[in-house]
Amino acid sequence: MEYNEDAGYDVKTASELGYATSADGRGVNHEDNNPLLTDIVPNSFDDQDTAVYKRRWYILITFSLTAFTQSAAWNTWGPIADTAKSVLGWSAADIALLTNWGPIGYIPTALFWAWLMDVKGMRVSSLMASALVAAGLAIRCIPVPMHLMKLTMNVGQCLCGIAGPVLMAGPTSISVTWFPPNERTTATAIASIFAYFGVAASFLIGPMIVKDRTTGTNTTMSPINTTELEKGGWAALLFLIAVVYFPAKPPLPPSRSASIQRVEYKPGILKLVKSIQFWYLGLAYGLTTGVYAGWGTVVDIILRNVGTSGVSQSEAAWIGFWGNIAGSIGGLFIARVVDCIGGHIKIILLISYGLSGITIGWFLFLRYDIIAFHTVSLYVSLISLGFLLTASVPLIYELTVENSYPIAEGITTIVLTWLNNFFCLLFLVILMIPSVGTAWMNWMLLSSVVLAIPLLILFREKYNRMIVDKLPPNQSSTIQS
C-alpha cells in the first residue's frame, strides 16, 4: 500500500483486493438489508498489510479532549440557570435557547460534516471542529456589558454547536482508522464517553465558580465572563496541538475491514436511510438519548418541585455530575467487556433499557409521593439512570456501524446522532412554550425508553466487520447477497 502524509494509506478497492464469497457459513442475504456486503471479503490478504501504532492513543486523547471541551461548553447554562436568571435577568426560555444551539447547529450541518469526514478525512474535519469550538469560546470570553451578553453567548454557543457533528459522530471513524478489532469498541467508548465527562464537569464546575464570582450587583460587566477565559484558552491549546500533529490515517490500516474502500458518500447515505434495520436501532437510540440529553440539561428546573422543599441548584448539579460520571465509567467497562467477548451487544442493550424504565418509574414514584421521598433514594434512581443510558451509547455506535458496513462509519454515526439531536431539539423547543410546566418532561423520558425496547427487539444483530476481520489468512469465502 502507498502512504501519503495528508491522506494516509491508499485504501485498496474491491477489485484490487480480489473478492470471493461466504464467511464461515455466516452468510448475509438480501433480506438482512445488507446487499453491500456482497463480494467484500478478500480472497487473499497478507496480514503484513496491517499494523497498529502507539500514536493511536495520542490521536484518541486529542480528539476526546476536544469533545470534552465542546460538551462542557454546550452544557454551561443549565447547571447555573438560577444564577443566570438572577444576575442577568434571563428567562427559562433564554436558557433553553442557549442549550438548544447544540441541536440547532447540528441538524442543518450534519450532512456537510458527513461528506467532509468521508471525502477529506478526520484531520481536516477535526481541525475545523476544534477551530469552531475555540472561536465560540473566545467570543463568549469577550468582556461586554451585561445587556450585550445574551448576544455574545448565543453566537458562541452557535459556533460550538456547529462543531458538534464531528465530535459526536467521529468516535467510530477514529476507532476503525487507528485501532485493531479487539480495541475498537473501547476506543469508541473513550472518544464518546469523554463528551459525557465534559457534561459532568459542567455540572460540577459551573455552579462552584459562578457562585463565587457573581455575588455582586455589577450592571455593566458580568463576572460570568471571567468563567469563560479558562475554557477559551484550553480550547485554543487543543486546536494548536491538533494543528501540529493529527494525521488523517496511519501508514497501514489496523485491520482488514479498515483497509476496504467504503461505499461512496451519496450511495452510502441512500442505502442507509433505506435500511429498516438501521431505523430500528437509530430510533431507539435517538429517542432515548435525545430526550435524556434535553432532560439532563434542565434537571435543575425538573427537580425544583421534588420533595417537600425541592432540590437546590447545587444538589441538582451534583446529581447530574454523578449520573454522567457513573455512565462514563460504566460505558468504558462494558465496552471493554464487549471487545473481549466479541459481540452480544443487543442483549446488553435490552437489559440496560429495561432497567432504565424501572429507574425512571422509581423517580416518578418519588416525584409524586407514591413512595416516601428520601434524598438518597433520589440520588440512586437518577445516577442509576445516567449509568444505564450513557453506558449504552458507545455500544449502539458500534452495533450500528457493524450492521451498516461497508458504509463509512462517519456517515452512519452522523445520521444516527442526527436523530439524537432532533429529539433533543424537540424536547427543548417544547420547554420554550410559555407556562408548559415540567411534568411532561418526566413522562416523555419514560415514554422514550418504553418505545425503544420493542424497536431493539425487532433489530437483527449482525457484525459485518467482524466477519471480515476473523477470516484466516488467504481463506476464500463468499458472503451471499
N, C-alpha and C positions, 0 to 999 in steps of 0.2 A: 504494500500500500504506500502511496505517496503521502507526504505530510507537508502542509503549508502552515506557517506560523499563525496566519489570521484565520484560516478556515479549518485547521486541524487536519485529521486524516481524510484521505479521499475515500469516502464510503463506497463499497462495492455495490453495484447494481445486481439485479436478479440474473441477468444474462451473463455477467462476469463471474458470478459465483457458481453457476451451473446447478439448477434446482432439480429436485426429484419429488417423490410423493410419499405418504403415510408415516406418522411418527409414533413408534412404539404401540401401534394399534389404536392410538387415541385419535382417531380421525375426527375432523370437524366438518360437518356437512353444511350445505347451504341454509338449511333450516336453523342452524345455530347463529345465523346472522353474521357470519364472517367469511364470505367468499374471498375476502382479501388474502386469507391465509393460503390459498391455493398456490402451490409451487414456490413457497418462500424458503423451504428448508434446503440448505446447501447439500449437494451430493458429496462434495469433498471440501473439508475445511481444515486447514492446518492450525492447530492450537497456538502455534508461534505467532499467528496473526493477531493475537490479543495480548494485552499487558495491563497491569494495574500499577498506578503511580502513587507515591506517597503524597504528592502535591494535591491529590483529590481532597484531602482533609482541609487544606488551605482554601481551596475553591468553595467547599461546602460551608465553612465557617464564615468566610467573607460574605457569601450570599445570605446566609442565615442571619447574620448581624444586621444586614440592611433590611431584611424582612422584619426583624425585631424592632428596628427603629421606626419603620413605616407604621407598624401596628400600634406602637406606643403613641405615635403622633395622632393616628386616627382616633384612638380611644381617649384622648386627652380630656374631653369636656364632660363626658358622662359622670366620671367619678367626682368631679368638682362642680356639679350642676348647681348645688345650693349656694356655693360661694360665688360662682359666676353670676347667678341671679341677683344676689345681694350687693355685690361690688360693682358689677357692670350694668345692672338693671335689665338683664336679658330675660326672656320668657322661656318656657319649656319648648316652644316651637323653634326658638333661636338655637337652643342646644341640640334639638333633633336635626335641624338643618346642617349644623356643623358635622354631626355624626353621619348624616346622610351623604356627605360628599364622597365617602368611601364607595358605596354602590353607584352613586351618580357618575363618578369618574370612571368606574369600572365598566358599566354596561355599554356605553357607546364606543369605547375604545378597545374592547376585548378582542374583536376580530383583527384589528390592526396589530395588536401585540402578538396574537397567534401567528399572523403572517410574518412578523419580524423575527420571532423566535425560530420559525420554521425555515425561513429563507436566509436570514443574516446570522443566526446563531445566538448563543447565550451571552457572548461577550458584549456585542452591540446592545442587545436588549437589556442586560443587567446594568451596563453603564448609563443608558438613558433613564432607566428607572431610578438608579441611585442619584443621578443628577436632579431628577424631579423632586425626590424626597429632600435633598439638600436645599434646593431652591425654595420649596414650600416652607420648610422650617426657617430659612433665612428671612422670608417675608414675615413670618409670624414673630420674628425677633425684632422687627423694626419698632423702635420706641415712639409710638404715635399717641396722640391724646385719646382718652378713653372713648370718646364718641366716634372715633375712626377705627377702633379695634375690631368692630364687627366686620368691617370691610377687609382688613388685612388678614384676619383669622380665617375668613371664608375663602379668600384667594389661596392662602397657604394650604388649607385643608383640601381644596380642589386639586392642587398640584400633587399633593401626597396621594389623593385618591386615584388620580390618573396612573400613578406608578404601581397601583395595586395588582393589576393582572399579571405582570411578570413575577412579582414577588410572591403572589398567592399560587399561581399555576406553574411556576418554574421548578419547584422541587422534583417533579418526576423527570424533567429534562436533565437536570443536574445529576440525578442519581443514575439514570441509564447511560449518560455520556461518560461518567467518571468511575462508577462503582461496579464491581462484579455482582453476579446474580445473588450470592449469599449475603450481600450487604445492601442491596437496592432498597428494600422496604425500610431498613434502618436509616439509610441516607435520606429517603423521602420524609421519614418521620422527623429527623433532626431539622431539616430545612423548613418543614411546615409547622412543626411544633414551636420553633423559635418565634414565629408570629404570635403564638398564644403566650409565650413568655413576655413578649412586648406588651400585650394587653394586660397581663398580670402586673407588670412593672408600673403601668399607668394607674392601676387601681391603688398601688402602694405609694408611689412617689408623688403623684398629683396632689392628693389631699394633704399629705405631710408638708410639702413645700409651699403650696398655696396658702395653707392655714397660717404659716409663719410669715408670709410675705404680703398678705392682704388685710392686715389688721387696721390699717389707716383708712382715711376717707379722702384720699387724693382724687380729685376730679379731673385733673389734667393729664395724668400719666398713671396707668395701672401697673402695680407691682407684678401682675401676672406676666407682663412682658419678660421680666427677668428669668422666669422659669423656662423660657424657650431658648435661652442663649446656649446652655449646655447641649441641648438636643441639636441645635443648628451646627455647632462646632463638631459634634460627634458625627453627624451625617456627612459633613464636608470631608472629614478624615476618611470615612469609609469610601467615599467616592474617589478620593486620591489614591487610596490603596488599590482599588479596582482598576484605575487607570494604569497604574504601574505594572500590575500583573494580574490578568484574569483571562487566560486563553479560552477560545471557544470550545476546543476539544483537545484531548491528549494526542500524542503522536500515533498511538494504536488504541483501538477500542477495547473496553474491558470485557466484552462478551461477544458471542456470535450474534445474538439478537441486536446488539448495538451496532454491528457492522453492516446490517442490511438496510438498504435505502428505504426510507419511509414513503408512503403514498404522498403524492403532491398535495399542496395546500388545499386547493378548491375541491378536487375529488375527495380528499380526506374529510373535509367539512361535510360534504353532501352525504358520504357514506355513514358518517357518524350520526347525523340528525335523522337518517332513515332507519337507524337500528333501534328496534323496540327494546332490546336488552339494555342498551345504553340509557334509554329513558326510564326504565325501571330503577336502575341504580342512581341515575342523575337526579330524578325527582325525590327519591328517598333521601339523598344527601342534601339537595338544595332546600327542601322543606325544613328539615330538622336543624341543620347548621345555620341556614339563613335566618330563620325565626329566632333561634337561640342567640345568634350574634346580635341581632337587634335588641332582644330581650336583655342580654347581658350589659349592653351599653347604658341602659336606663334602669338597672337593678336598684339604684338609689331611690328612684321615684316609685318603683314597684313595692319596695319593702317599707315605704314610709307609713303604710297603714297596717302593717303586720304586727300582731301582738297588741298588748294593752296601750303602750306608749309609742309604738312604731320603732323602726330601726334607724339609727342615726346614719348620716352620710359616711362617717368614719367606719362604722361597723359594716355597712353595706360594701364599702371598698375592700375591707378585709375578706368578706365572703367572696367577692369577685376575684380577689387575688388568689386565695387558696383554691378556689374552683379551677382557675386556669393552671395553677401550678400542679394540682393533682392530675388534671387531664394531660398536661405536658409530660410529666414523668411517666404516667400510665401509658401514653402513646409510644414513648421510646421503648418501654419494657415490652409491650405487646408486639411492636414492630420487630424487635429483635427475636422474639419467640417465633413469629411468622417466618422470618428469614431462616431460622434453624430447622423448623419442621417442614417448610415449603408448602404454602397454600393454606387451605381450610379457613379462609377469611370470612366466608359467608356465615358460617355458624357462629363465629366470634361476633360479627355484626348483629345477628339476630338476638343473641344473648344480651349484648350491650344495649340495643334499642328496647328490648323488653324490660330490662332493669331500669332504663331511663324513664319509661312510662310509669313505673312503680314509684320512682323518686319524685316525679312531678306530682303524682297523686298524693304522696306523703306531704309535700309542700302545700298543696291545696287544702288538705285536712287541717294543717296548722293555720293557714290563712283564714279559713272560715270557722275556726274554733270547733271543728268536729272532734279533734283530739286536743288535749291541753297543750298550750303553747309553751315551749321551752327554747331558750337561745341555742343550747347545744343541739337540740333536735333540728332547728332551722339550719345551723351550720352543716350538720351531717347530710341533710337532704340535698342542699344546694351544692355542696362540694362534691358529693357523690354524682350529681347530675353533670357537673363540669368534667369530672373524671371520665364518665361513660361516653359523653358526646364528643369531647375533644379528642380522646384517645382513638376514636373511630375514624377520624379524618384521614390520617395517612394510609390507613387500611383501605378506605374507599378509593383514594387516589390510585393506589397500586392495583387494586382489583379492576378498576375501570380501564386503566391503560393496558393491563394484561388482556382484558376482554376485547379491546378495540385494536390491538396490534395487528398489522403494521402501520396503522395511522399514527402519526407523530405524537409523542407523549405530550408535548406542549399544546398541540391543538385540542387533544382530548381533555386535558385538565383545564384549559381555558374555558371550553364550553361547559364543563362540569361546574367550575367555580362561578361562571356567569349566572347559573341557576341559583347558587348560594346568594349572590349579591342581589338578584332580582327579588327574592323573597325577603331579604333583609331590608331592601328599599321599600317594599310593600308594607312591611311592618312599621317602619319609621314614618312613612307617609301617613298611615292611619293615626299615628301618635300626634301628628301635627294638626289634626282636626280639633277645633276648639271643644272643650268640655267632653272629650271622648272617654275620659277616665282611664283606669288602669286594669280593671278586672278582666277585660277581653284579652289582655296580653298573656295571662297565665293559661287561659283556655285555648288560645291559639297555639301556644307552645305544646300543650298536651295533645292537641289535635294533630299537629305536625308529626309527632312521634307515632301516634296511633296509625296514621295513614301510611307512614313509611314502612311499617312491618309487613303488610301484605305485598308491597312493591318488592321488598327484599326476598320474600318467599318466591315470587314469580321469576326473579332473576336467576339465570342459569350460569353457574360459576364455571369459568374457563381460564386457563393460564397459558396463553398462546406463546408468550416469550419463553416461558419455562420449557415448553416442548422443544423449541429450537435449541435452547442452551444445554439441555440434558442429553442431546444426541451424542453418542460416542464418536470420536474422530473417524472421518471417512465413511460413515454409515449412510447408506442410501435409504431414503424414506419418502413417503408421499403423504401429504395432508389433503384429503379429498374435499372437493367443494360441491 
